[in-house]
Amino acid sequence: MASIDYHFGADGLVERLYAAERGRDVGGRSVPTPWEARVHSWSERGGERVPLAGEVAWLLPEGRQAYWRGRLVGIAFE
């Protein structure tokens, strides 16, 4: 079973997601590792609030290791 904790800011928007044991590939094996995603720069687009930027990282004993960063450059609603 997977579990993700959602953390909200004072404005009620998601700031961070956290999983205590997300599977991380280490030498072909899945190792349960703390993980977090941070989202920020929320904006209204097409009548919806969306985060414009974010970062995903493993929380390793030696420190936070970001492995993805992104910015929203376009959005389409159908």
PDB file with one MODEL, atoms N, CA, C and O in Angstrom:
MODEL        1
ATOM      1  N   MET A   1       0.839  -1.178   0.000  1.00  0.00           N
ATOM      2  CA  MET A   1       0.000   0.000   0.000  1.00  0.00           C
ATOM      3  C   MET A   1       0.887   1.245   0.000  1.00  0.00           C
ATOM      4  O   MET A   1       1.906   1.287   0.689  1.00  0.00           O
ATOM      5  N   ALA A   2       0.503   2.239  -0.759  1.00  0.00           N
ATOM      6  CA  ALA A   2       1.237   3.505  -0.816  1.00  0.00           C
ATOM      7  C   ALA A   2       0.466   4.566  -0.030  1.00  0.00           C
ATOM      8  O   ALA A   2      -0.763   4.550   0.027  1.00  0.00           O
ATOM      9  N   SER A   3       1.209   5.476   0.567  1.00  0.00           N
ATOM     10  CA  SER A   3       0.603   6.557   1.326  1.00  0.00           C
ATOM     11  C   SER A   3       1.356   7.847   1.042  1.00  0.00           C
ATOM     12  O   SER A   3       2.586   7.874   1.087  1.00  0.00           O
ATOM     13  N   ILE A   4       0.628   8.908   0.752  1.00  0.00           N
ATOM     14  CA  ILE A   4       1.230  10.224   0.513  1.00  0.00           C
ATOM     15  C   ILE A   4       0.547  11.231   1.425  1.00  0.00           C
ATOM     16  O   ILE A   4      -0.681  11.309   1.470  1.00  0.00           O
ATOM     17  N   ASP A   5       1.349  12.000   2.151  1.00  0.00           N
ATOM     18  CA  ASP A   5       0.839  13.070   3.011  1.00  0.00           C
ATOM     19  C   ASP A   5       0.847  14.374   2.227  1.00  0.00           C
ATOM     20  O   ASP A   5       1.842  14.710   1.585  1.00  0.00           O
ATOM     21  N   TYR A   6      -0.252  15.104   2.278  1.00  0.00           N
ATOM     22  CA  TYR A   6      -0.360  16.408   1.636  1.00  0.00           C
ATOM     23  C   TYR A   6      -0.186  17.484   2.694  1.00  0.00           C
ATOM     24  O   TYR A   6      -0.798  17.413   3.760  1.00  0.00           O
ATOM     25  N   HIS A   7       0.643  18.476   2.409  1.00  0.00           N
ATOM     26  CA  HIS A   7       0.870  19.597   3.326  1.00  0.00           C
ATOM     27  C   HIS A   7       0.410  20.873   2.622  1.00  0.00           C
ATOM     28  O   HIS A   7       0.804  21.150   1.489  1.00  0.00           O
ATOM     29  N   PHE A   8      -0.431  21.642   3.313  1.00  0.00           N
ATOM     30  CA  PHE A   8      -1.041  22.840   2.735  1.00  0.00           C
ATOM     31  C   PHE A   8      -0.485  24.100   3.382  1.00  0.00           C
ATOM     32  O   PHE A   8      -0.148  24.108   4.566  1.00  0.00           O
ATOM     33  N   GLY A   9      -0.392  25.167   2.589  1.00  0.00           N
ATOM     34  CA  GLY A   9       0.040  26.458   3.089  1.00  0.00           C
ATOM     35  C   GLY A   9      -1.116  27.208   3.720  1.00  0.00           C
ATOM     36  O   GLY A   9      -2.250  26.727   3.724  1.00  0.00           O
ATOM     37  N   ALA A  10      -0.831  28.388   4.253  1.00  0.00           N
ATOM     38  CA  ALA A  10      -1.853  29.226   4.881  1.00  0.00           C
ATOM     39  C   ALA A  10      -2.954  29.605   3.894  1.00  0.00           C
ATOM     40  O   ALA A  10      -4.084  29.879   4.297  1.00  0.00           O
ATOM     41  N   ASP A  11      -2.623  29.621   2.601  1.00  0.00           N
ATOM     42  CA  ASP A  11      -3.597  29.976   1.568  1.00  0.00           C
ATOM     43  C   ASP A  11      -4.480  28.797   1.164  1.00  0.00           C
ATOM     44  O   ASP A  11      -5.358  28.948   0.314  1.00  0.00           O
ATOM     45  N   GLY A  12      -4.256  27.609   1.773  1.00  0.00           N
ATOM     46  CA  GLY A  12      -5.062  26.436   1.475  1.00  0.00           C
ATOM     47  C   GLY A  12      -4.595  25.633   0.273  1.00  0.00           C
ATOM     48  O   GLY A  12      -5.217  24.633  -0.086  1.00  0.00           O
ATOM     49  N   LEU A  13      -3.503  26.064  -0.351  1.00  0.00           N
ATOM     50  CA  LEU A  13      -2.983  25.365  -1.530  1.00  0.00           C
ATOM     51  C   LEU A  13      -1.887  24.377  -1.132  1.00  0.00           C
ATOM     52  O   LEU A  13      -1.174  24.594  -0.152  1.00  0.00           O
ATOM     53  N   VAL A  14      -1.758  23.304  -1.889  1.00  0.00           N
ATOM     54  CA  VAL A  14      -0.735  22.291  -1.619  1.00  0.00           C
ATOM     55  C   VAL A  14       0.648  22.915  -1.778  1.00  0.00           C
ATOM     56  O   VAL A  14       0.931  23.576  -2.777  1.00  0.00           O
ATOM     57  N   GLU A  15       1.507  22.698  -0.780  1.00  0.00           N
ATOM     58  CA  GLU A  15       2.899  23.151  -0.847  1.00  0.00           C
ATOM     59  C   GLU A  15       3.851  21.978  -1.036  1.00  0.00           C
ATOM     60  O   GLU A  15       4.872  22.082  -1.715  1.00  0.00           O
ATOM     61  N   ARG A  16       3.482  20.835  -0.403  1.00  0.00           N
ATOM     62  CA  ARG A  16       4.412  19.709  -0.378  1.00  0.00           C
ATOM     63  C   ARG A  16       3.644  18.406  -0.273  1.00  0.00           C
ATOM     64  O   ARG A  16       2.612  18.330   0.394  1.00  0.00           O
ATOM     65  N   LEU A  17       4.160  17.380  -0.939  1.00  0.00           N
ATOM     66  CA  LEU A  17       3.660  16.022  -0.804  1.00  0.00           C
ATOM     67  C   LEU A  17       4.809  15.190  -0.261  1.00  0.00           C
ATOM     68  O   LEU A  17       5.963  15.415  -0.627  1.00  0.00           O
ATOM     69  N   TYR A  18       4.505  14.219   0.620  1.00  0.00           N
ATOM     70  CA  TYR A  18       5.552  13.431   1.263  1.00  0.00           C
ATOM     71  C   TYR A  18       5.142  11.972   1.333  1.00  0.00           C
ATOM     72  O   TYR A  18       4.004  11.653   1.676  1.00  0.00           O
ATOM     73  N   ALA A  19       6.077  11.085   1.006  1.00  0.00           N
ATOM     74  CA  ALA A  19       5.879   9.643   1.163  1.00  0.00           C
ATOM     75  C   ALA A  19       7.059   9.105   1.947  1.00  0.00           C
ATOM     76  O   ALA A  19       8.209   9.341   1.577  1.00  0.00           O
ATOM     77  N   ALA A  20       6.792   8.386   3.022  1.00  0.00           N
ATOM     78  CA  ALA A  20       7.864   7.864   3.875  1.00  0.00           C
ATOM     79  C   ALA A  20       8.618   6.711   3.218  1.00  0.00           C
ATOM     80  O   ALA A  20       9.800   6.509   3.499  1.00  0.00           O
ATOM     81  N   GLU A  21       7.951   5.952   2.347  1.00  0.00           N
ATOM     82  CA  GLU A  21       8.585   4.775   1.760  1.00  0.00           C
ATOM     83  C   GLU A  21       8.228   4.609   0.291  1.00  0.00           C
ATOM     84  O   GLU A  21       7.524   3.666  -0.072  1.00  0.00           O
ATOM     85  N   ARG A  22       8.694   5.494  -0.541  1.00  0.00           N
ATOM     86  CA  ARG A  22       8.481   5.364  -1.986  1.00  0.00           C
ATOM     87  C   ARG A  22       9.633   4.534  -2.552  1.00  0.00           C
ATOM     88  O   ARG A  22      10.785   4.730  -2.165  1.00  0.00           O
ATOM     89  N   GLY A  23       9.331   3.609  -3.462  1.00  0.00           N
ATOM     90  CA  GLY A  23      10.352   2.734  -4.026  1.00  0.00           C
ATOM     91  C   GLY A  23      11.348   3.486  -4.907  1.00  0.00           C
ATOM     92  O   GLY A  23      10.964   4.125  -5.886  1.00  0.00           O
ATOM     93  N   ARG A  24      12.638   3.402  -4.547  1.00  0.00           N
ATOM     94  CA  ARG A  24      13.722   4.031  -5.324  1.00  0.00           C
ATOM     95  C   ARG A  24      14.595   2.911  -5.878  1.00  0.00           C
ATOM     96  O   ARG A  24      14.985   1.996  -5.151  1.00  0.00           O
ATOM     97  N   ASP A  25      14.902   2.992  -7.188  1.00  0.00           N
ATOM     98  CA  ASP A  25      15.724   1.968  -7.836  1.00  0.00           C
ATOM     99  C   ASP A  25      17.184   2.145  -7.436  1.00  0.00           C
ATOM    100  O   ASP A  25      17.790   3.184  -7.698  1.00  0.00           O
ATOM    101  N   VAL A  26      17.739   1.119  -6.797  1.00  0.00           N
ATOM    102  CA  VAL A  26      19.151   1.114  -6.414  1.00  0.00           C
ATOM    103  C   VAL A  26      19.730  -0.210  -6.908  1.00  0.00           C
ATOM    104  O   VAL A  26      19.469  -1.264  -6.327  1.00  0.00           O
ATOM    105  N   GLY A  27      20.510  -0.150  -7.973  1.00  0.00           N
ATOM    106  CA  GLY A  27      21.119  -1.358  -8.522  1.00  0.00           C
ATOM    107  C   GLY A  27      20.115  -2.409  -8.958  1.00  0.00           C
ATOM    108  O   GLY A  27      20.356  -3.606  -8.806  1.00  0.00           O
ATOM    109  N   GLY A  28      18.982  -1.959  -9.502  1.00  0.00           N
ATOM    110  CA  GLY A  28      17.955  -2.881  -9.967  1.00  0.00           C
ATOM    111  C   GLY A  28      17.005  -3.371  -8.886  1.00  0.00           C
ATOM    112  O   GLY A  28      16.117  -4.176  -9.168  1.00  0.00           O
ATOM    113  N   ARG A  29      17.174  -2.902  -7.650  1.00  0.00           N
ATOM    114  CA  ARG A  29      16.293  -3.260  -6.545  1.00  0.00           C
ATOM    115  C   ARG A  29      15.479  -2.045  -6.117  1.00  0.00           C
ATOM    116  O   ARG A  29      15.960  -0.914  -6.183  1.00  0.00           O
ATOM    117  N   SER A  30      14.277  -2.278  -5.690  1.00  0.00           N
ATOM    118  CA  SER A  30      13.440  -1.202  -5.166  1.00  0.00           C
ATOM    119  C   SER A  30      13.692  -1.062  -3.679  1.00  0.00           C
ATOM    120  O   SER A  30      13.447  -1.985  -2.903  1.00  0.00           O
ATOM    121  N   VAL A  31      14.190   0.122  -3.288  1.00  0.00           N
ATOM    122  CA  VAL A  31      14.522   0.388  -1.894  1.00  0.00           C
ATOM    123  C   VAL A  31      13.552   1.455  -1.353  1.00  0.00           C
ATOM    124  O   VAL A  31      13.509   2.559  -1.897  1.00  0.00           O
ATOM    125  N   PRO A  32      12.772   1.155  -0.294  1.00  0.00           N
ATOM    126  CA  PRO A  32      11.864   2.157   0.281  1.00  0.00           C
ATOM    127  C   PRO A  32      12.662   3.360   0.791  1.00  0.00           C
ATOM    128  O   PRO A  32      13.556   3.215   1.625  1.00  0.00           O
ATOM    129  N   THR A  33      12.329   4.541   0.283  1.00  0.00           N
ATOM    130  CA  THR A  33      13.084   5.753   0.591  1.00  0.00           C
ATOM    131  C   THR A  33      12.120   6.923   0.775  1.00  0.00           C
ATOM    132  O   THR A  33      11.171   7.059   0.002  1.00  0.00           O
ATOM    133  N   PRO A  34      12.344   7.774   1.785  1.00  0.00           N
ATOM    134  CA  PRO A  34      11.507   8.983   1.918  1.00  0.00           C
ATOM    135  C   PRO A  34      11.616   9.853   0.661  1.00  0.00           C
ATOM    136  O   PRO A  34      12.686   9.982   0.066  1.00  0.00           O
ATOM    137  N   TRP A  35      10.483  10.445   0.275  1.00  0.00           N
ATOM    138  CA  TRP A  35      10.365  11.181  -0.982  1.00  0.00           C
ATOM    139  C   TRP A  35       9.475  12.389  -0.748  1.00  0.00           C
ATOM    140  O   TRP A  35       8.543  12.340   0.054  1.00  0.00           O
ATOM    141  N   GLU A  36       9.771  13.484  -1.458  1.00  0.00           N
ATOM    142  CA  GLU A  36       8.862  14.630  -1.379  1.00  0.00           C
ATOM    143  C   GLU A  36       8.806  15.376  -2.700  1.00  0.00           C
ATOM    144  O   GLU A  36       9.753  15.381  -3.487  1.00  0.00           O
ATOM    145  N   ALA A  37       7.668  16.000  -2.910  1.00  0.00           N
ATOM    146  CA  ALA A  37       7.467  16.891  -4.058  1.00  0.00           C
ATOM    147  C   ALA A  37       7.038  18.234  -3.495  1.00  0.00           C
ATOM    148  O   ALA A  37       6.178  18.305  -2.617  1.00  0.00           O
ATOM    149  N   ARG A  38       7.637  19.286  -3.999  1.00  0.00           N
ATOM    150  CA  ARG A  38       7.252  20.647  -3.603  1.00  0.00           C
ATOM    151  C   ARG A  38       6.694  21.360  -4.822  1.00  0.00           C
ATOM    152  O   ARG A  38       7.273  21.293  -5.906  1.00  0.00           O
ATOM    153  N   VAL A  39       5.581  22.037  -4.648  1.00  0.00           N
ATOM    154  CA  VAL A  39       4.976  22.807  -5.732  1.00  0.00           C
ATOM    155  C   VAL A  39       4.799  24.242  -5.267  1.00  0.00           C
ATOM    156  O   VAL A  39       4.560  24.502  -4.088  1.00  0.00           O
ATOM    157  N   HIS A  40       4.919  25.173  -6.209  1.00  0.00           N
ATOM    158  CA  HIS A  40       4.788  26.582  -5.834  1.00  0.00           C
ATOM    159  C   HIS A  40       4.429  27.423  -7.046  1.00  0.00           C
ATOM    160  O   HIS A  40       4.267  26.911  -8.154  1.00  0.00           O
ATOM    161  N   SER A  41       4.311  28.694  -6.820  1.00  0.00           N
ATOM    162  CA  SER A  41       3.941  29.669  -7.861  1.00  0.00           C
ATOM    163  C   SER A  41       2.570  29.347  -8.464  1.00  0.00           C
ATOM    164  O   SER A  41       2.422  29.275  -9.684  1.00  0.00           O
ATOM    165  N   TRP A  42       1.582  29.154  -7.605  1.00  0.00           N
ATOM    166  CA  TRP A  42       0.233  28.856  -8.066  1.00  0.00           C
ATOM    167  C   TRP A  42      -0.349  30.041  -8.831  1.00  0.00           C
ATOM    168  O   TRP A  42      -0.093  31.197  -8.495  1.00  0.00           O
ATOM    169  N   SER A  43      -1.137  29.736  -9.866  1.00  0.00           N
ATOM    170  CA  SER A  43      -1.777  30.771 -10.672  1.00  0.00           C
ATOM    171  C   SER A  43      -3.089  30.224 -11.224  1.00  0.00           C
ATOM    172  O   SER A  43      -3.268  29.011 -11.327  1.00  0.00           O
ATOM    173  N   GLU A  44      -4.000  31.118 -11.576  1.00  0.00           N
ATOM    174  CA  GLU A  44      -5.248  30.676 -12.187  1.00  0.00           C
ATOM    175  C   GLU A  44      -5.068  30.613 -13.694  1.00  0.00           C
ATOM    176  O   GLU A  44      -4.636  31.578 -14.324  1.00  0.00           O
ATOM    177  N   ARG A  45      -5.407  29.462 -14.262  1.00  0.00           N
ATOM    178  CA  ARG A  45      -5.332  29.239 -15.711  1.00  0.00           C
ATOM    179  C   ARG A  45      -6.598  28.504 -16.145  1.00  0.00           C
ATOM    180  O   ARG A  45      -6.906  27.432 -15.626  1.00  0.00           O
ATOM    181  N   GLY A  46      -7.313  29.069 -17.076  1.00  0.00           N
ATOM    182  CA  GLY A  46      -8.532  28.429 -17.556  1.00  0.00           C
ATOM    183  C   GLY A  46      -9.559  28.195 -16.467  1.00  0.00           C
ATOM    184  O   GLY A  46     -10.322  27.232 -16.523  1.00  0.00           O
ATOM    185  N   GLY A  47      -9.579  29.076 -15.475  1.00  0.00           N
ATOM    186  CA  GLY A  47     -10.536  28.948 -14.380  1.00  0.00           C
ATOM    187  C   GLY A  47     -10.121  27.963 -13.293  1.00  0.00           C
ATOM    188  O   GLY A  47     -10.884  27.718 -12.358  1.00  0.00           O
ATOM    189  N   GLU A  48      -8.933  27.399 -13.403  1.00  0.00           N
ATOM    190  CA  GLU A  48      -8.423  26.446 -12.411  1.00  0.00           C
ATOM    191  C   GLU A  48      -7.138  26.973 -11.803  1.00  0.00           C
ATOM    192  O   GLU A  48      -6.367  27.656 -12.477  1.00  0.00           O
ATOM    193  N   ARG A  49      -6.898  26.660 -10.520  1.00  0.00           N
ATOM    194  CA  ARG A  49      -5.621  27.012  -9.873  1.00  0.00           C
ATOM    195  C   ARG A  49      -4.643  25.886 -10.143  1.00  0.00           C
ATOM    196  O   ARG A  49      -4.942  24.724  -9.870  1.00  0.00           O
ATOM    197  N   VAL A  50      -3.485  26.218 -10.675  1.00  0.00           N
ATOM    198  CA  VAL A  50      -2.463  25.214 -10.995  1.00  0.00           C
ATOM    199  C   VAL A  50      -1.099  25.697 -10.509  1.00  0.00           C
ATOM    200  O   VAL A  50      -0.828  26.898 -10.512  1.00  0.00           O
ATOM    201  N   PRO A  51      -0.228  24.754 -10.088  1.00  0.00           N
ATOM    202  CA  PRO A  51       1.131  25.152  -9.712  1.00  0.00           C
ATOM    203  C   PRO A  51       1.951  25.377 -10.978  1.00  0.00           C
ATOM    204  O   PRO A  51       1.873  24.588 -11.920  1.00  0.00           O
ATOM    205  N   LEU A  52       2.731  26.443 -11.001  1.00  0.00           N
ATOM    206  CA  LEU A  52       3.533  26.751 -12.186  1.00  0.00           C
ATOM    207  C   LEU A  52       4.940  26.180 -12.108  1.00  0.00           C
ATOM    208  O   LEU A  52       5.653  26.174 -13.111  1.00  0.00           O
ATOM    209  N   ALA A  53       5.358  25.698 -10.937  1.00  0.00           N
ATOM    210  CA  ALA A  53       6.709  25.150 -10.794  1.00  0.00           C
ATOM    211  C   ALA A  53       6.724  24.106  -9.690  1.00  0.00           C
ATOM    212  O   ALA A  53       5.873  24.102  -8.801  1.00  0.00           O
ATOM    213  N   GLY A  54       7.710  23.223  -9.767  1.00  0.00           N
ATOM    214  CA  GLY A  54       7.839  22.204  -8.740  1.00  0.00           C
ATOM    215  C   GLY A  54       9.175  21.490  -8.787  1.00  0.00           C
ATOM    216  O   GLY A  54       9.972  21.669  -9.708  1.00  0.00           O
ATOM    217  N   GLU A  55       9.396  20.675  -7.766  1.00  0.00           N
ATOM    218  CA  GLU A  55      10.630  19.905  -7.649  1.00  0.00           C
ATOM    219  C   GLU A  55      10.320  18.612  -6.905  1.00  0.00           C
ATOM    220  O   GLU A  55       9.521  18.609  -5.968  1.00  0.00           O
ATOM    221  N   VAL A  56      10.948  17.515  -7.317  1.00  0.00           N
ATOM    222  CA  VAL A  56      10.772  16.214  -6.677  1.00  0.00           C
ATOM    223  C   VAL A  56      12.141  15.738  -6.199  1.00  0.00           C
ATOM    224  O   VAL A  56      13.135  15.887  -6.910  1.00  0.00           O
ATOM    225  N   ALA A  57      12.197  15.158  -4.982  1.00  0.00           N
ATOM    226  CA  ALA A  57      13.495  14.763  -4.425  1.00  0.00           C
ATOM    227  C   ALA A  57      13.377  13.533  -3.534  1.00  0.00           C
ATOM    228  O   ALA A  57      12.329  13.263  -2.946  1.00  0.00           O
ATOM    229  N   TRP A  58      14.486  12.792  -3.452  1.00  0.00           N
ATOM    230  CA  TRP A  58      14.652  11.738  -2.451  1.00  0.00           C
ATOM    231  C   TRP A  58      15.231  12.394  -1.213  1.00  0.00           C
ATOM    232  O   TRP A  58      16.066  13.292  -1.318  1.00  0.00           O
ATOM    233  N   LEU A  59      14.797  11.954  -0.040  1.00  0.00           N
ATOM    234  CA  LEU A  59      15.317  12.479   1.223  1.00  0.00           C
ATOM    235  C   LEU A  59      16.266  11.427   1.798  1.00  0.00           C
ATOM    236  O   LEU A  59      15.855  10.556   2.566  1.00  0.00           O
ATOM    237  N   LEU A  60      17.525  11.519   1.419  1.00  0.00           N
ATOM    238  CA  LEU A  60      18.550  10.535   1.770  1.00  0.00           C
ATOM    239  C   LEU A  60      19.253  10.921   3.063  1.00  0.00           C
ATOM    240  O   LEU A  60      19.219  12.088   3.453  1.00  0.00           O
ATOM    241  N   PRO A  61      19.893   9.961   3.740  1.00  0.00           N
ATOM    242  CA  PRO A  61      20.623  10.288   4.972  1.00  0.00           C
ATOM    243  C   PRO A  61      21.669  11.390   4.768  1.00  0.00           C
ATOM    244  O   PRO A  61      21.918  12.182   5.676  1.00  0.00           O
ATOM    245  N   GLU A  62      22.278  11.442   3.583  1.00  0.00           N
ATOM    246  CA  GLU A  62      23.297  12.462   3.311  1.00  0.00           C
ATOM    247  C   GLU A  62      22.704  13.786   2.836  1.00  0.00           C
ATOM    248  O   GLU A  62      23.440  14.738   2.574  1.00  0.00           O
ATOM    249  N   GLY A  63      21.381  13.850   2.725  1.00  0.00           N
ATOM    250  CA  GLY A  63      20.732  15.104   2.344  1.00  0.00           C
ATOM    251  C   GLY A  63      19.717  14.919   1.233  1.00  0.00           C
ATOM    252  O   GLY A  63      19.580  13.839   0.658  1.00  0.00           O
ATOM    253  N   ARG A  64      19.022  15.982   0.951  1.00  0.00           N
ATOM    254  CA  ARG A  64      17.975  16.014  -0.075  1.00  0.00           C
ATOM    255  C   ARG A  64      18.599  15.923  -1.463  1.00  0.00           C
ATOM    256  O   ARG A  64      19.506  16.689  -1.788  1.00  0.00           O
ATOM    257  N   GLN A  65      18.112  14.978  -2.293  1.00  0.00           N
ATOM    258  CA  GLN A  65      18.635  14.812  -3.647  1.00  0.00           C
ATOM    259  C   GLN A  65      17.510  15.034  -4.650  1.00  0.00           C
ATOM    260  O   GLN A  65      16.703  14.140  -4.906  1.00  0.00           O
ATOM    261  N   ALA A  66      17.468  16.239  -5.213  1.00  0.00           N
ATOM    262  CA  ALA A  66      16.449  16.559  -6.217  1.00  0.00           C
ATOM    263  C   ALA A  66      16.757  15.793  -7.498  1.00  0.00           C
ATOM    264  O   ALA A  66      17.912  15.719  -7.918  1.00  0.00           O
ATOM    265  N   TYR A  67      15.725  15.223  -8.118  1.00  0.00           N
ATOM    266  CA  TYR A  67      15.939  14.517  -9.381  1.00  0.00           C
ATOM    267  C   TYR A  67      15.032  15.015 -10.499  1.00  0.00           C
ATOM    268  O   TYR A  67      15.155  14.567 -11.639  1.00  0.00           O
ATOM    269  N   TRP A  68      14.126  15.933 -10.188  1.00  0.00           N
ATOM    270  CA  TRP A  68      13.289  16.540 -11.225  1.00  0.00           C
ATOM    271  C   TRP A  68      12.892  17.930 -10.788  1.00  0.00           C
ATOM    272  O   TRP A  68      12.478  18.143  -9.649  1.00  0.00           O
ATOM    273  N   ARG A  69      13.022  18.880 -11.709  1.00  0.00           N
ATOM    274  CA  ARG A  69      12.531  20.252 -11.515  1.00  0.00           C
ATOM    275  C   ARG A  69      11.807  20.641 -12.797  1.00  0.00           C
ATOM    276  O   ARG A  69      12.238  20.295 -13.897  1.00  0.00           O
ATOM    277  N   GLY A  70      10.711  21.359 -12.642  1.00  0.00           N
ATOM    278  CA  GLY A  70       9.971  21.749 -13.833  1.00  0.00           C
ATOM    279  C   GLY A  70       9.176  23.017 -13.644  1.00  0.00           C
ATOM    280  O   GLY A  70       8.863  23.427 -12.527  1.00  0.00           O
ATOM    281  N   ARG A  71       8.858  23.629 -14.781  1.00  0.00           N
ATOM    282  CA  ARG A  71       8.001  24.829 -14.834  1.00  0.00           C
ATOM    283  C   ARG A  71       6.947  24.600 -15.895  1.00  0.00           C
ATOM    284  O   ARG A  71       7.237  24.074 -16.969  1.00  0.00           O
ATOM    285  N   LEU A  72       5.742  24.990 -15.595  1.00  0.00           N
ATOM    286  CA  LEU A  72       4.656  24.892 -16.552  1.00  0.00           C
ATOM    287  C   LEU A  72       4.857  25.946 -17.644  1.00  0.00           C
ATOM    288  O   LEU A  72       4.978  27.134 -17.344  1.00  0.00           O
ATOM    289  N   VAL A  73       4.893  25.525 -18.878  1.00  0.00           N
ATOM    290  CA  VAL A  73       5.075  26.471 -19.984  1.00  0.00           C
ATOM    291  C   VAL A  73       3.811  26.611 -20.824  1.00  0.00           C
ATOM    292  O   VAL A  73       3.706  27.531 -21.635  1.00  0.00           O
ATOM    293  N   GLY A  74       2.860  25.717 -20.639  1.00  0.00           N
ATOM    294  CA  GLY A  74       1.603  25.810 -21.359  1.00  0.00           C
ATOM    295  C   GLY A  74       0.602  24.835 -20.775  1.00  0.00           C
ATOM    296  O   GLY A  74       0.978  23.836 -20.161  1.00  0.00           O
ATOM    297  N   ILE A  75      -0.672  25.127 -20.967  1.00  0.00           N
ATOM    298  CA  ILE A  75      -1.723  24.252 -20.456  1.00  0.00           C
ATOM    299  C   ILE A  75      -2.938  24.369 -21.366  1.00  0.00           C
ATOM    300  O   ILE A  75      -3.254  25.455 -21.853  1.00  0.00           O
ATOM    301  N   ALA A  76      -3.615  23.254 -21.592  1.00  0.00           N
ATOM    302  CA  ALA A  76      -4.826  23.260 -22.415  1.00  0.00           C
ATOM    303  C   ALA A  76      -5.896  22.436 -21.691  1.00  0.00           C
ATOM    304  O   ALA A  76      -5.611  21.340 -21.208  1.00  0.00           O
ATOM    305  N   PHE A  77      -7.090  22.945 -21.618  1.00  0.00           N
ATOM    306  CA  PHE A  77      -8.212  22.238 -21.015  1.00  0.00           C
ATOM    307  C   PHE A  77      -9.157  21.830 -22.125  1.00  0.00           C
ATOM    308  O   PHE A  77      -9.495  22.638 -22.990  1.00  0.00           O
ATOM    309  N   GLU A  78      -9.581  20.582 -22.104  1.00  0.00           N
ATOM    310  CA  GLU A  78     -10.513  20.096 -23.135  1.00  0.00           C
ATOM    311  C   GLU A  78     -11.819  19.693 -22.525  1.00  0.00           C
ATOM    312  O   GLU A  78     -12.725  19.259 -23.237  1.00  0.00           O
TER     313      GLU A  78
ENDMDL
END
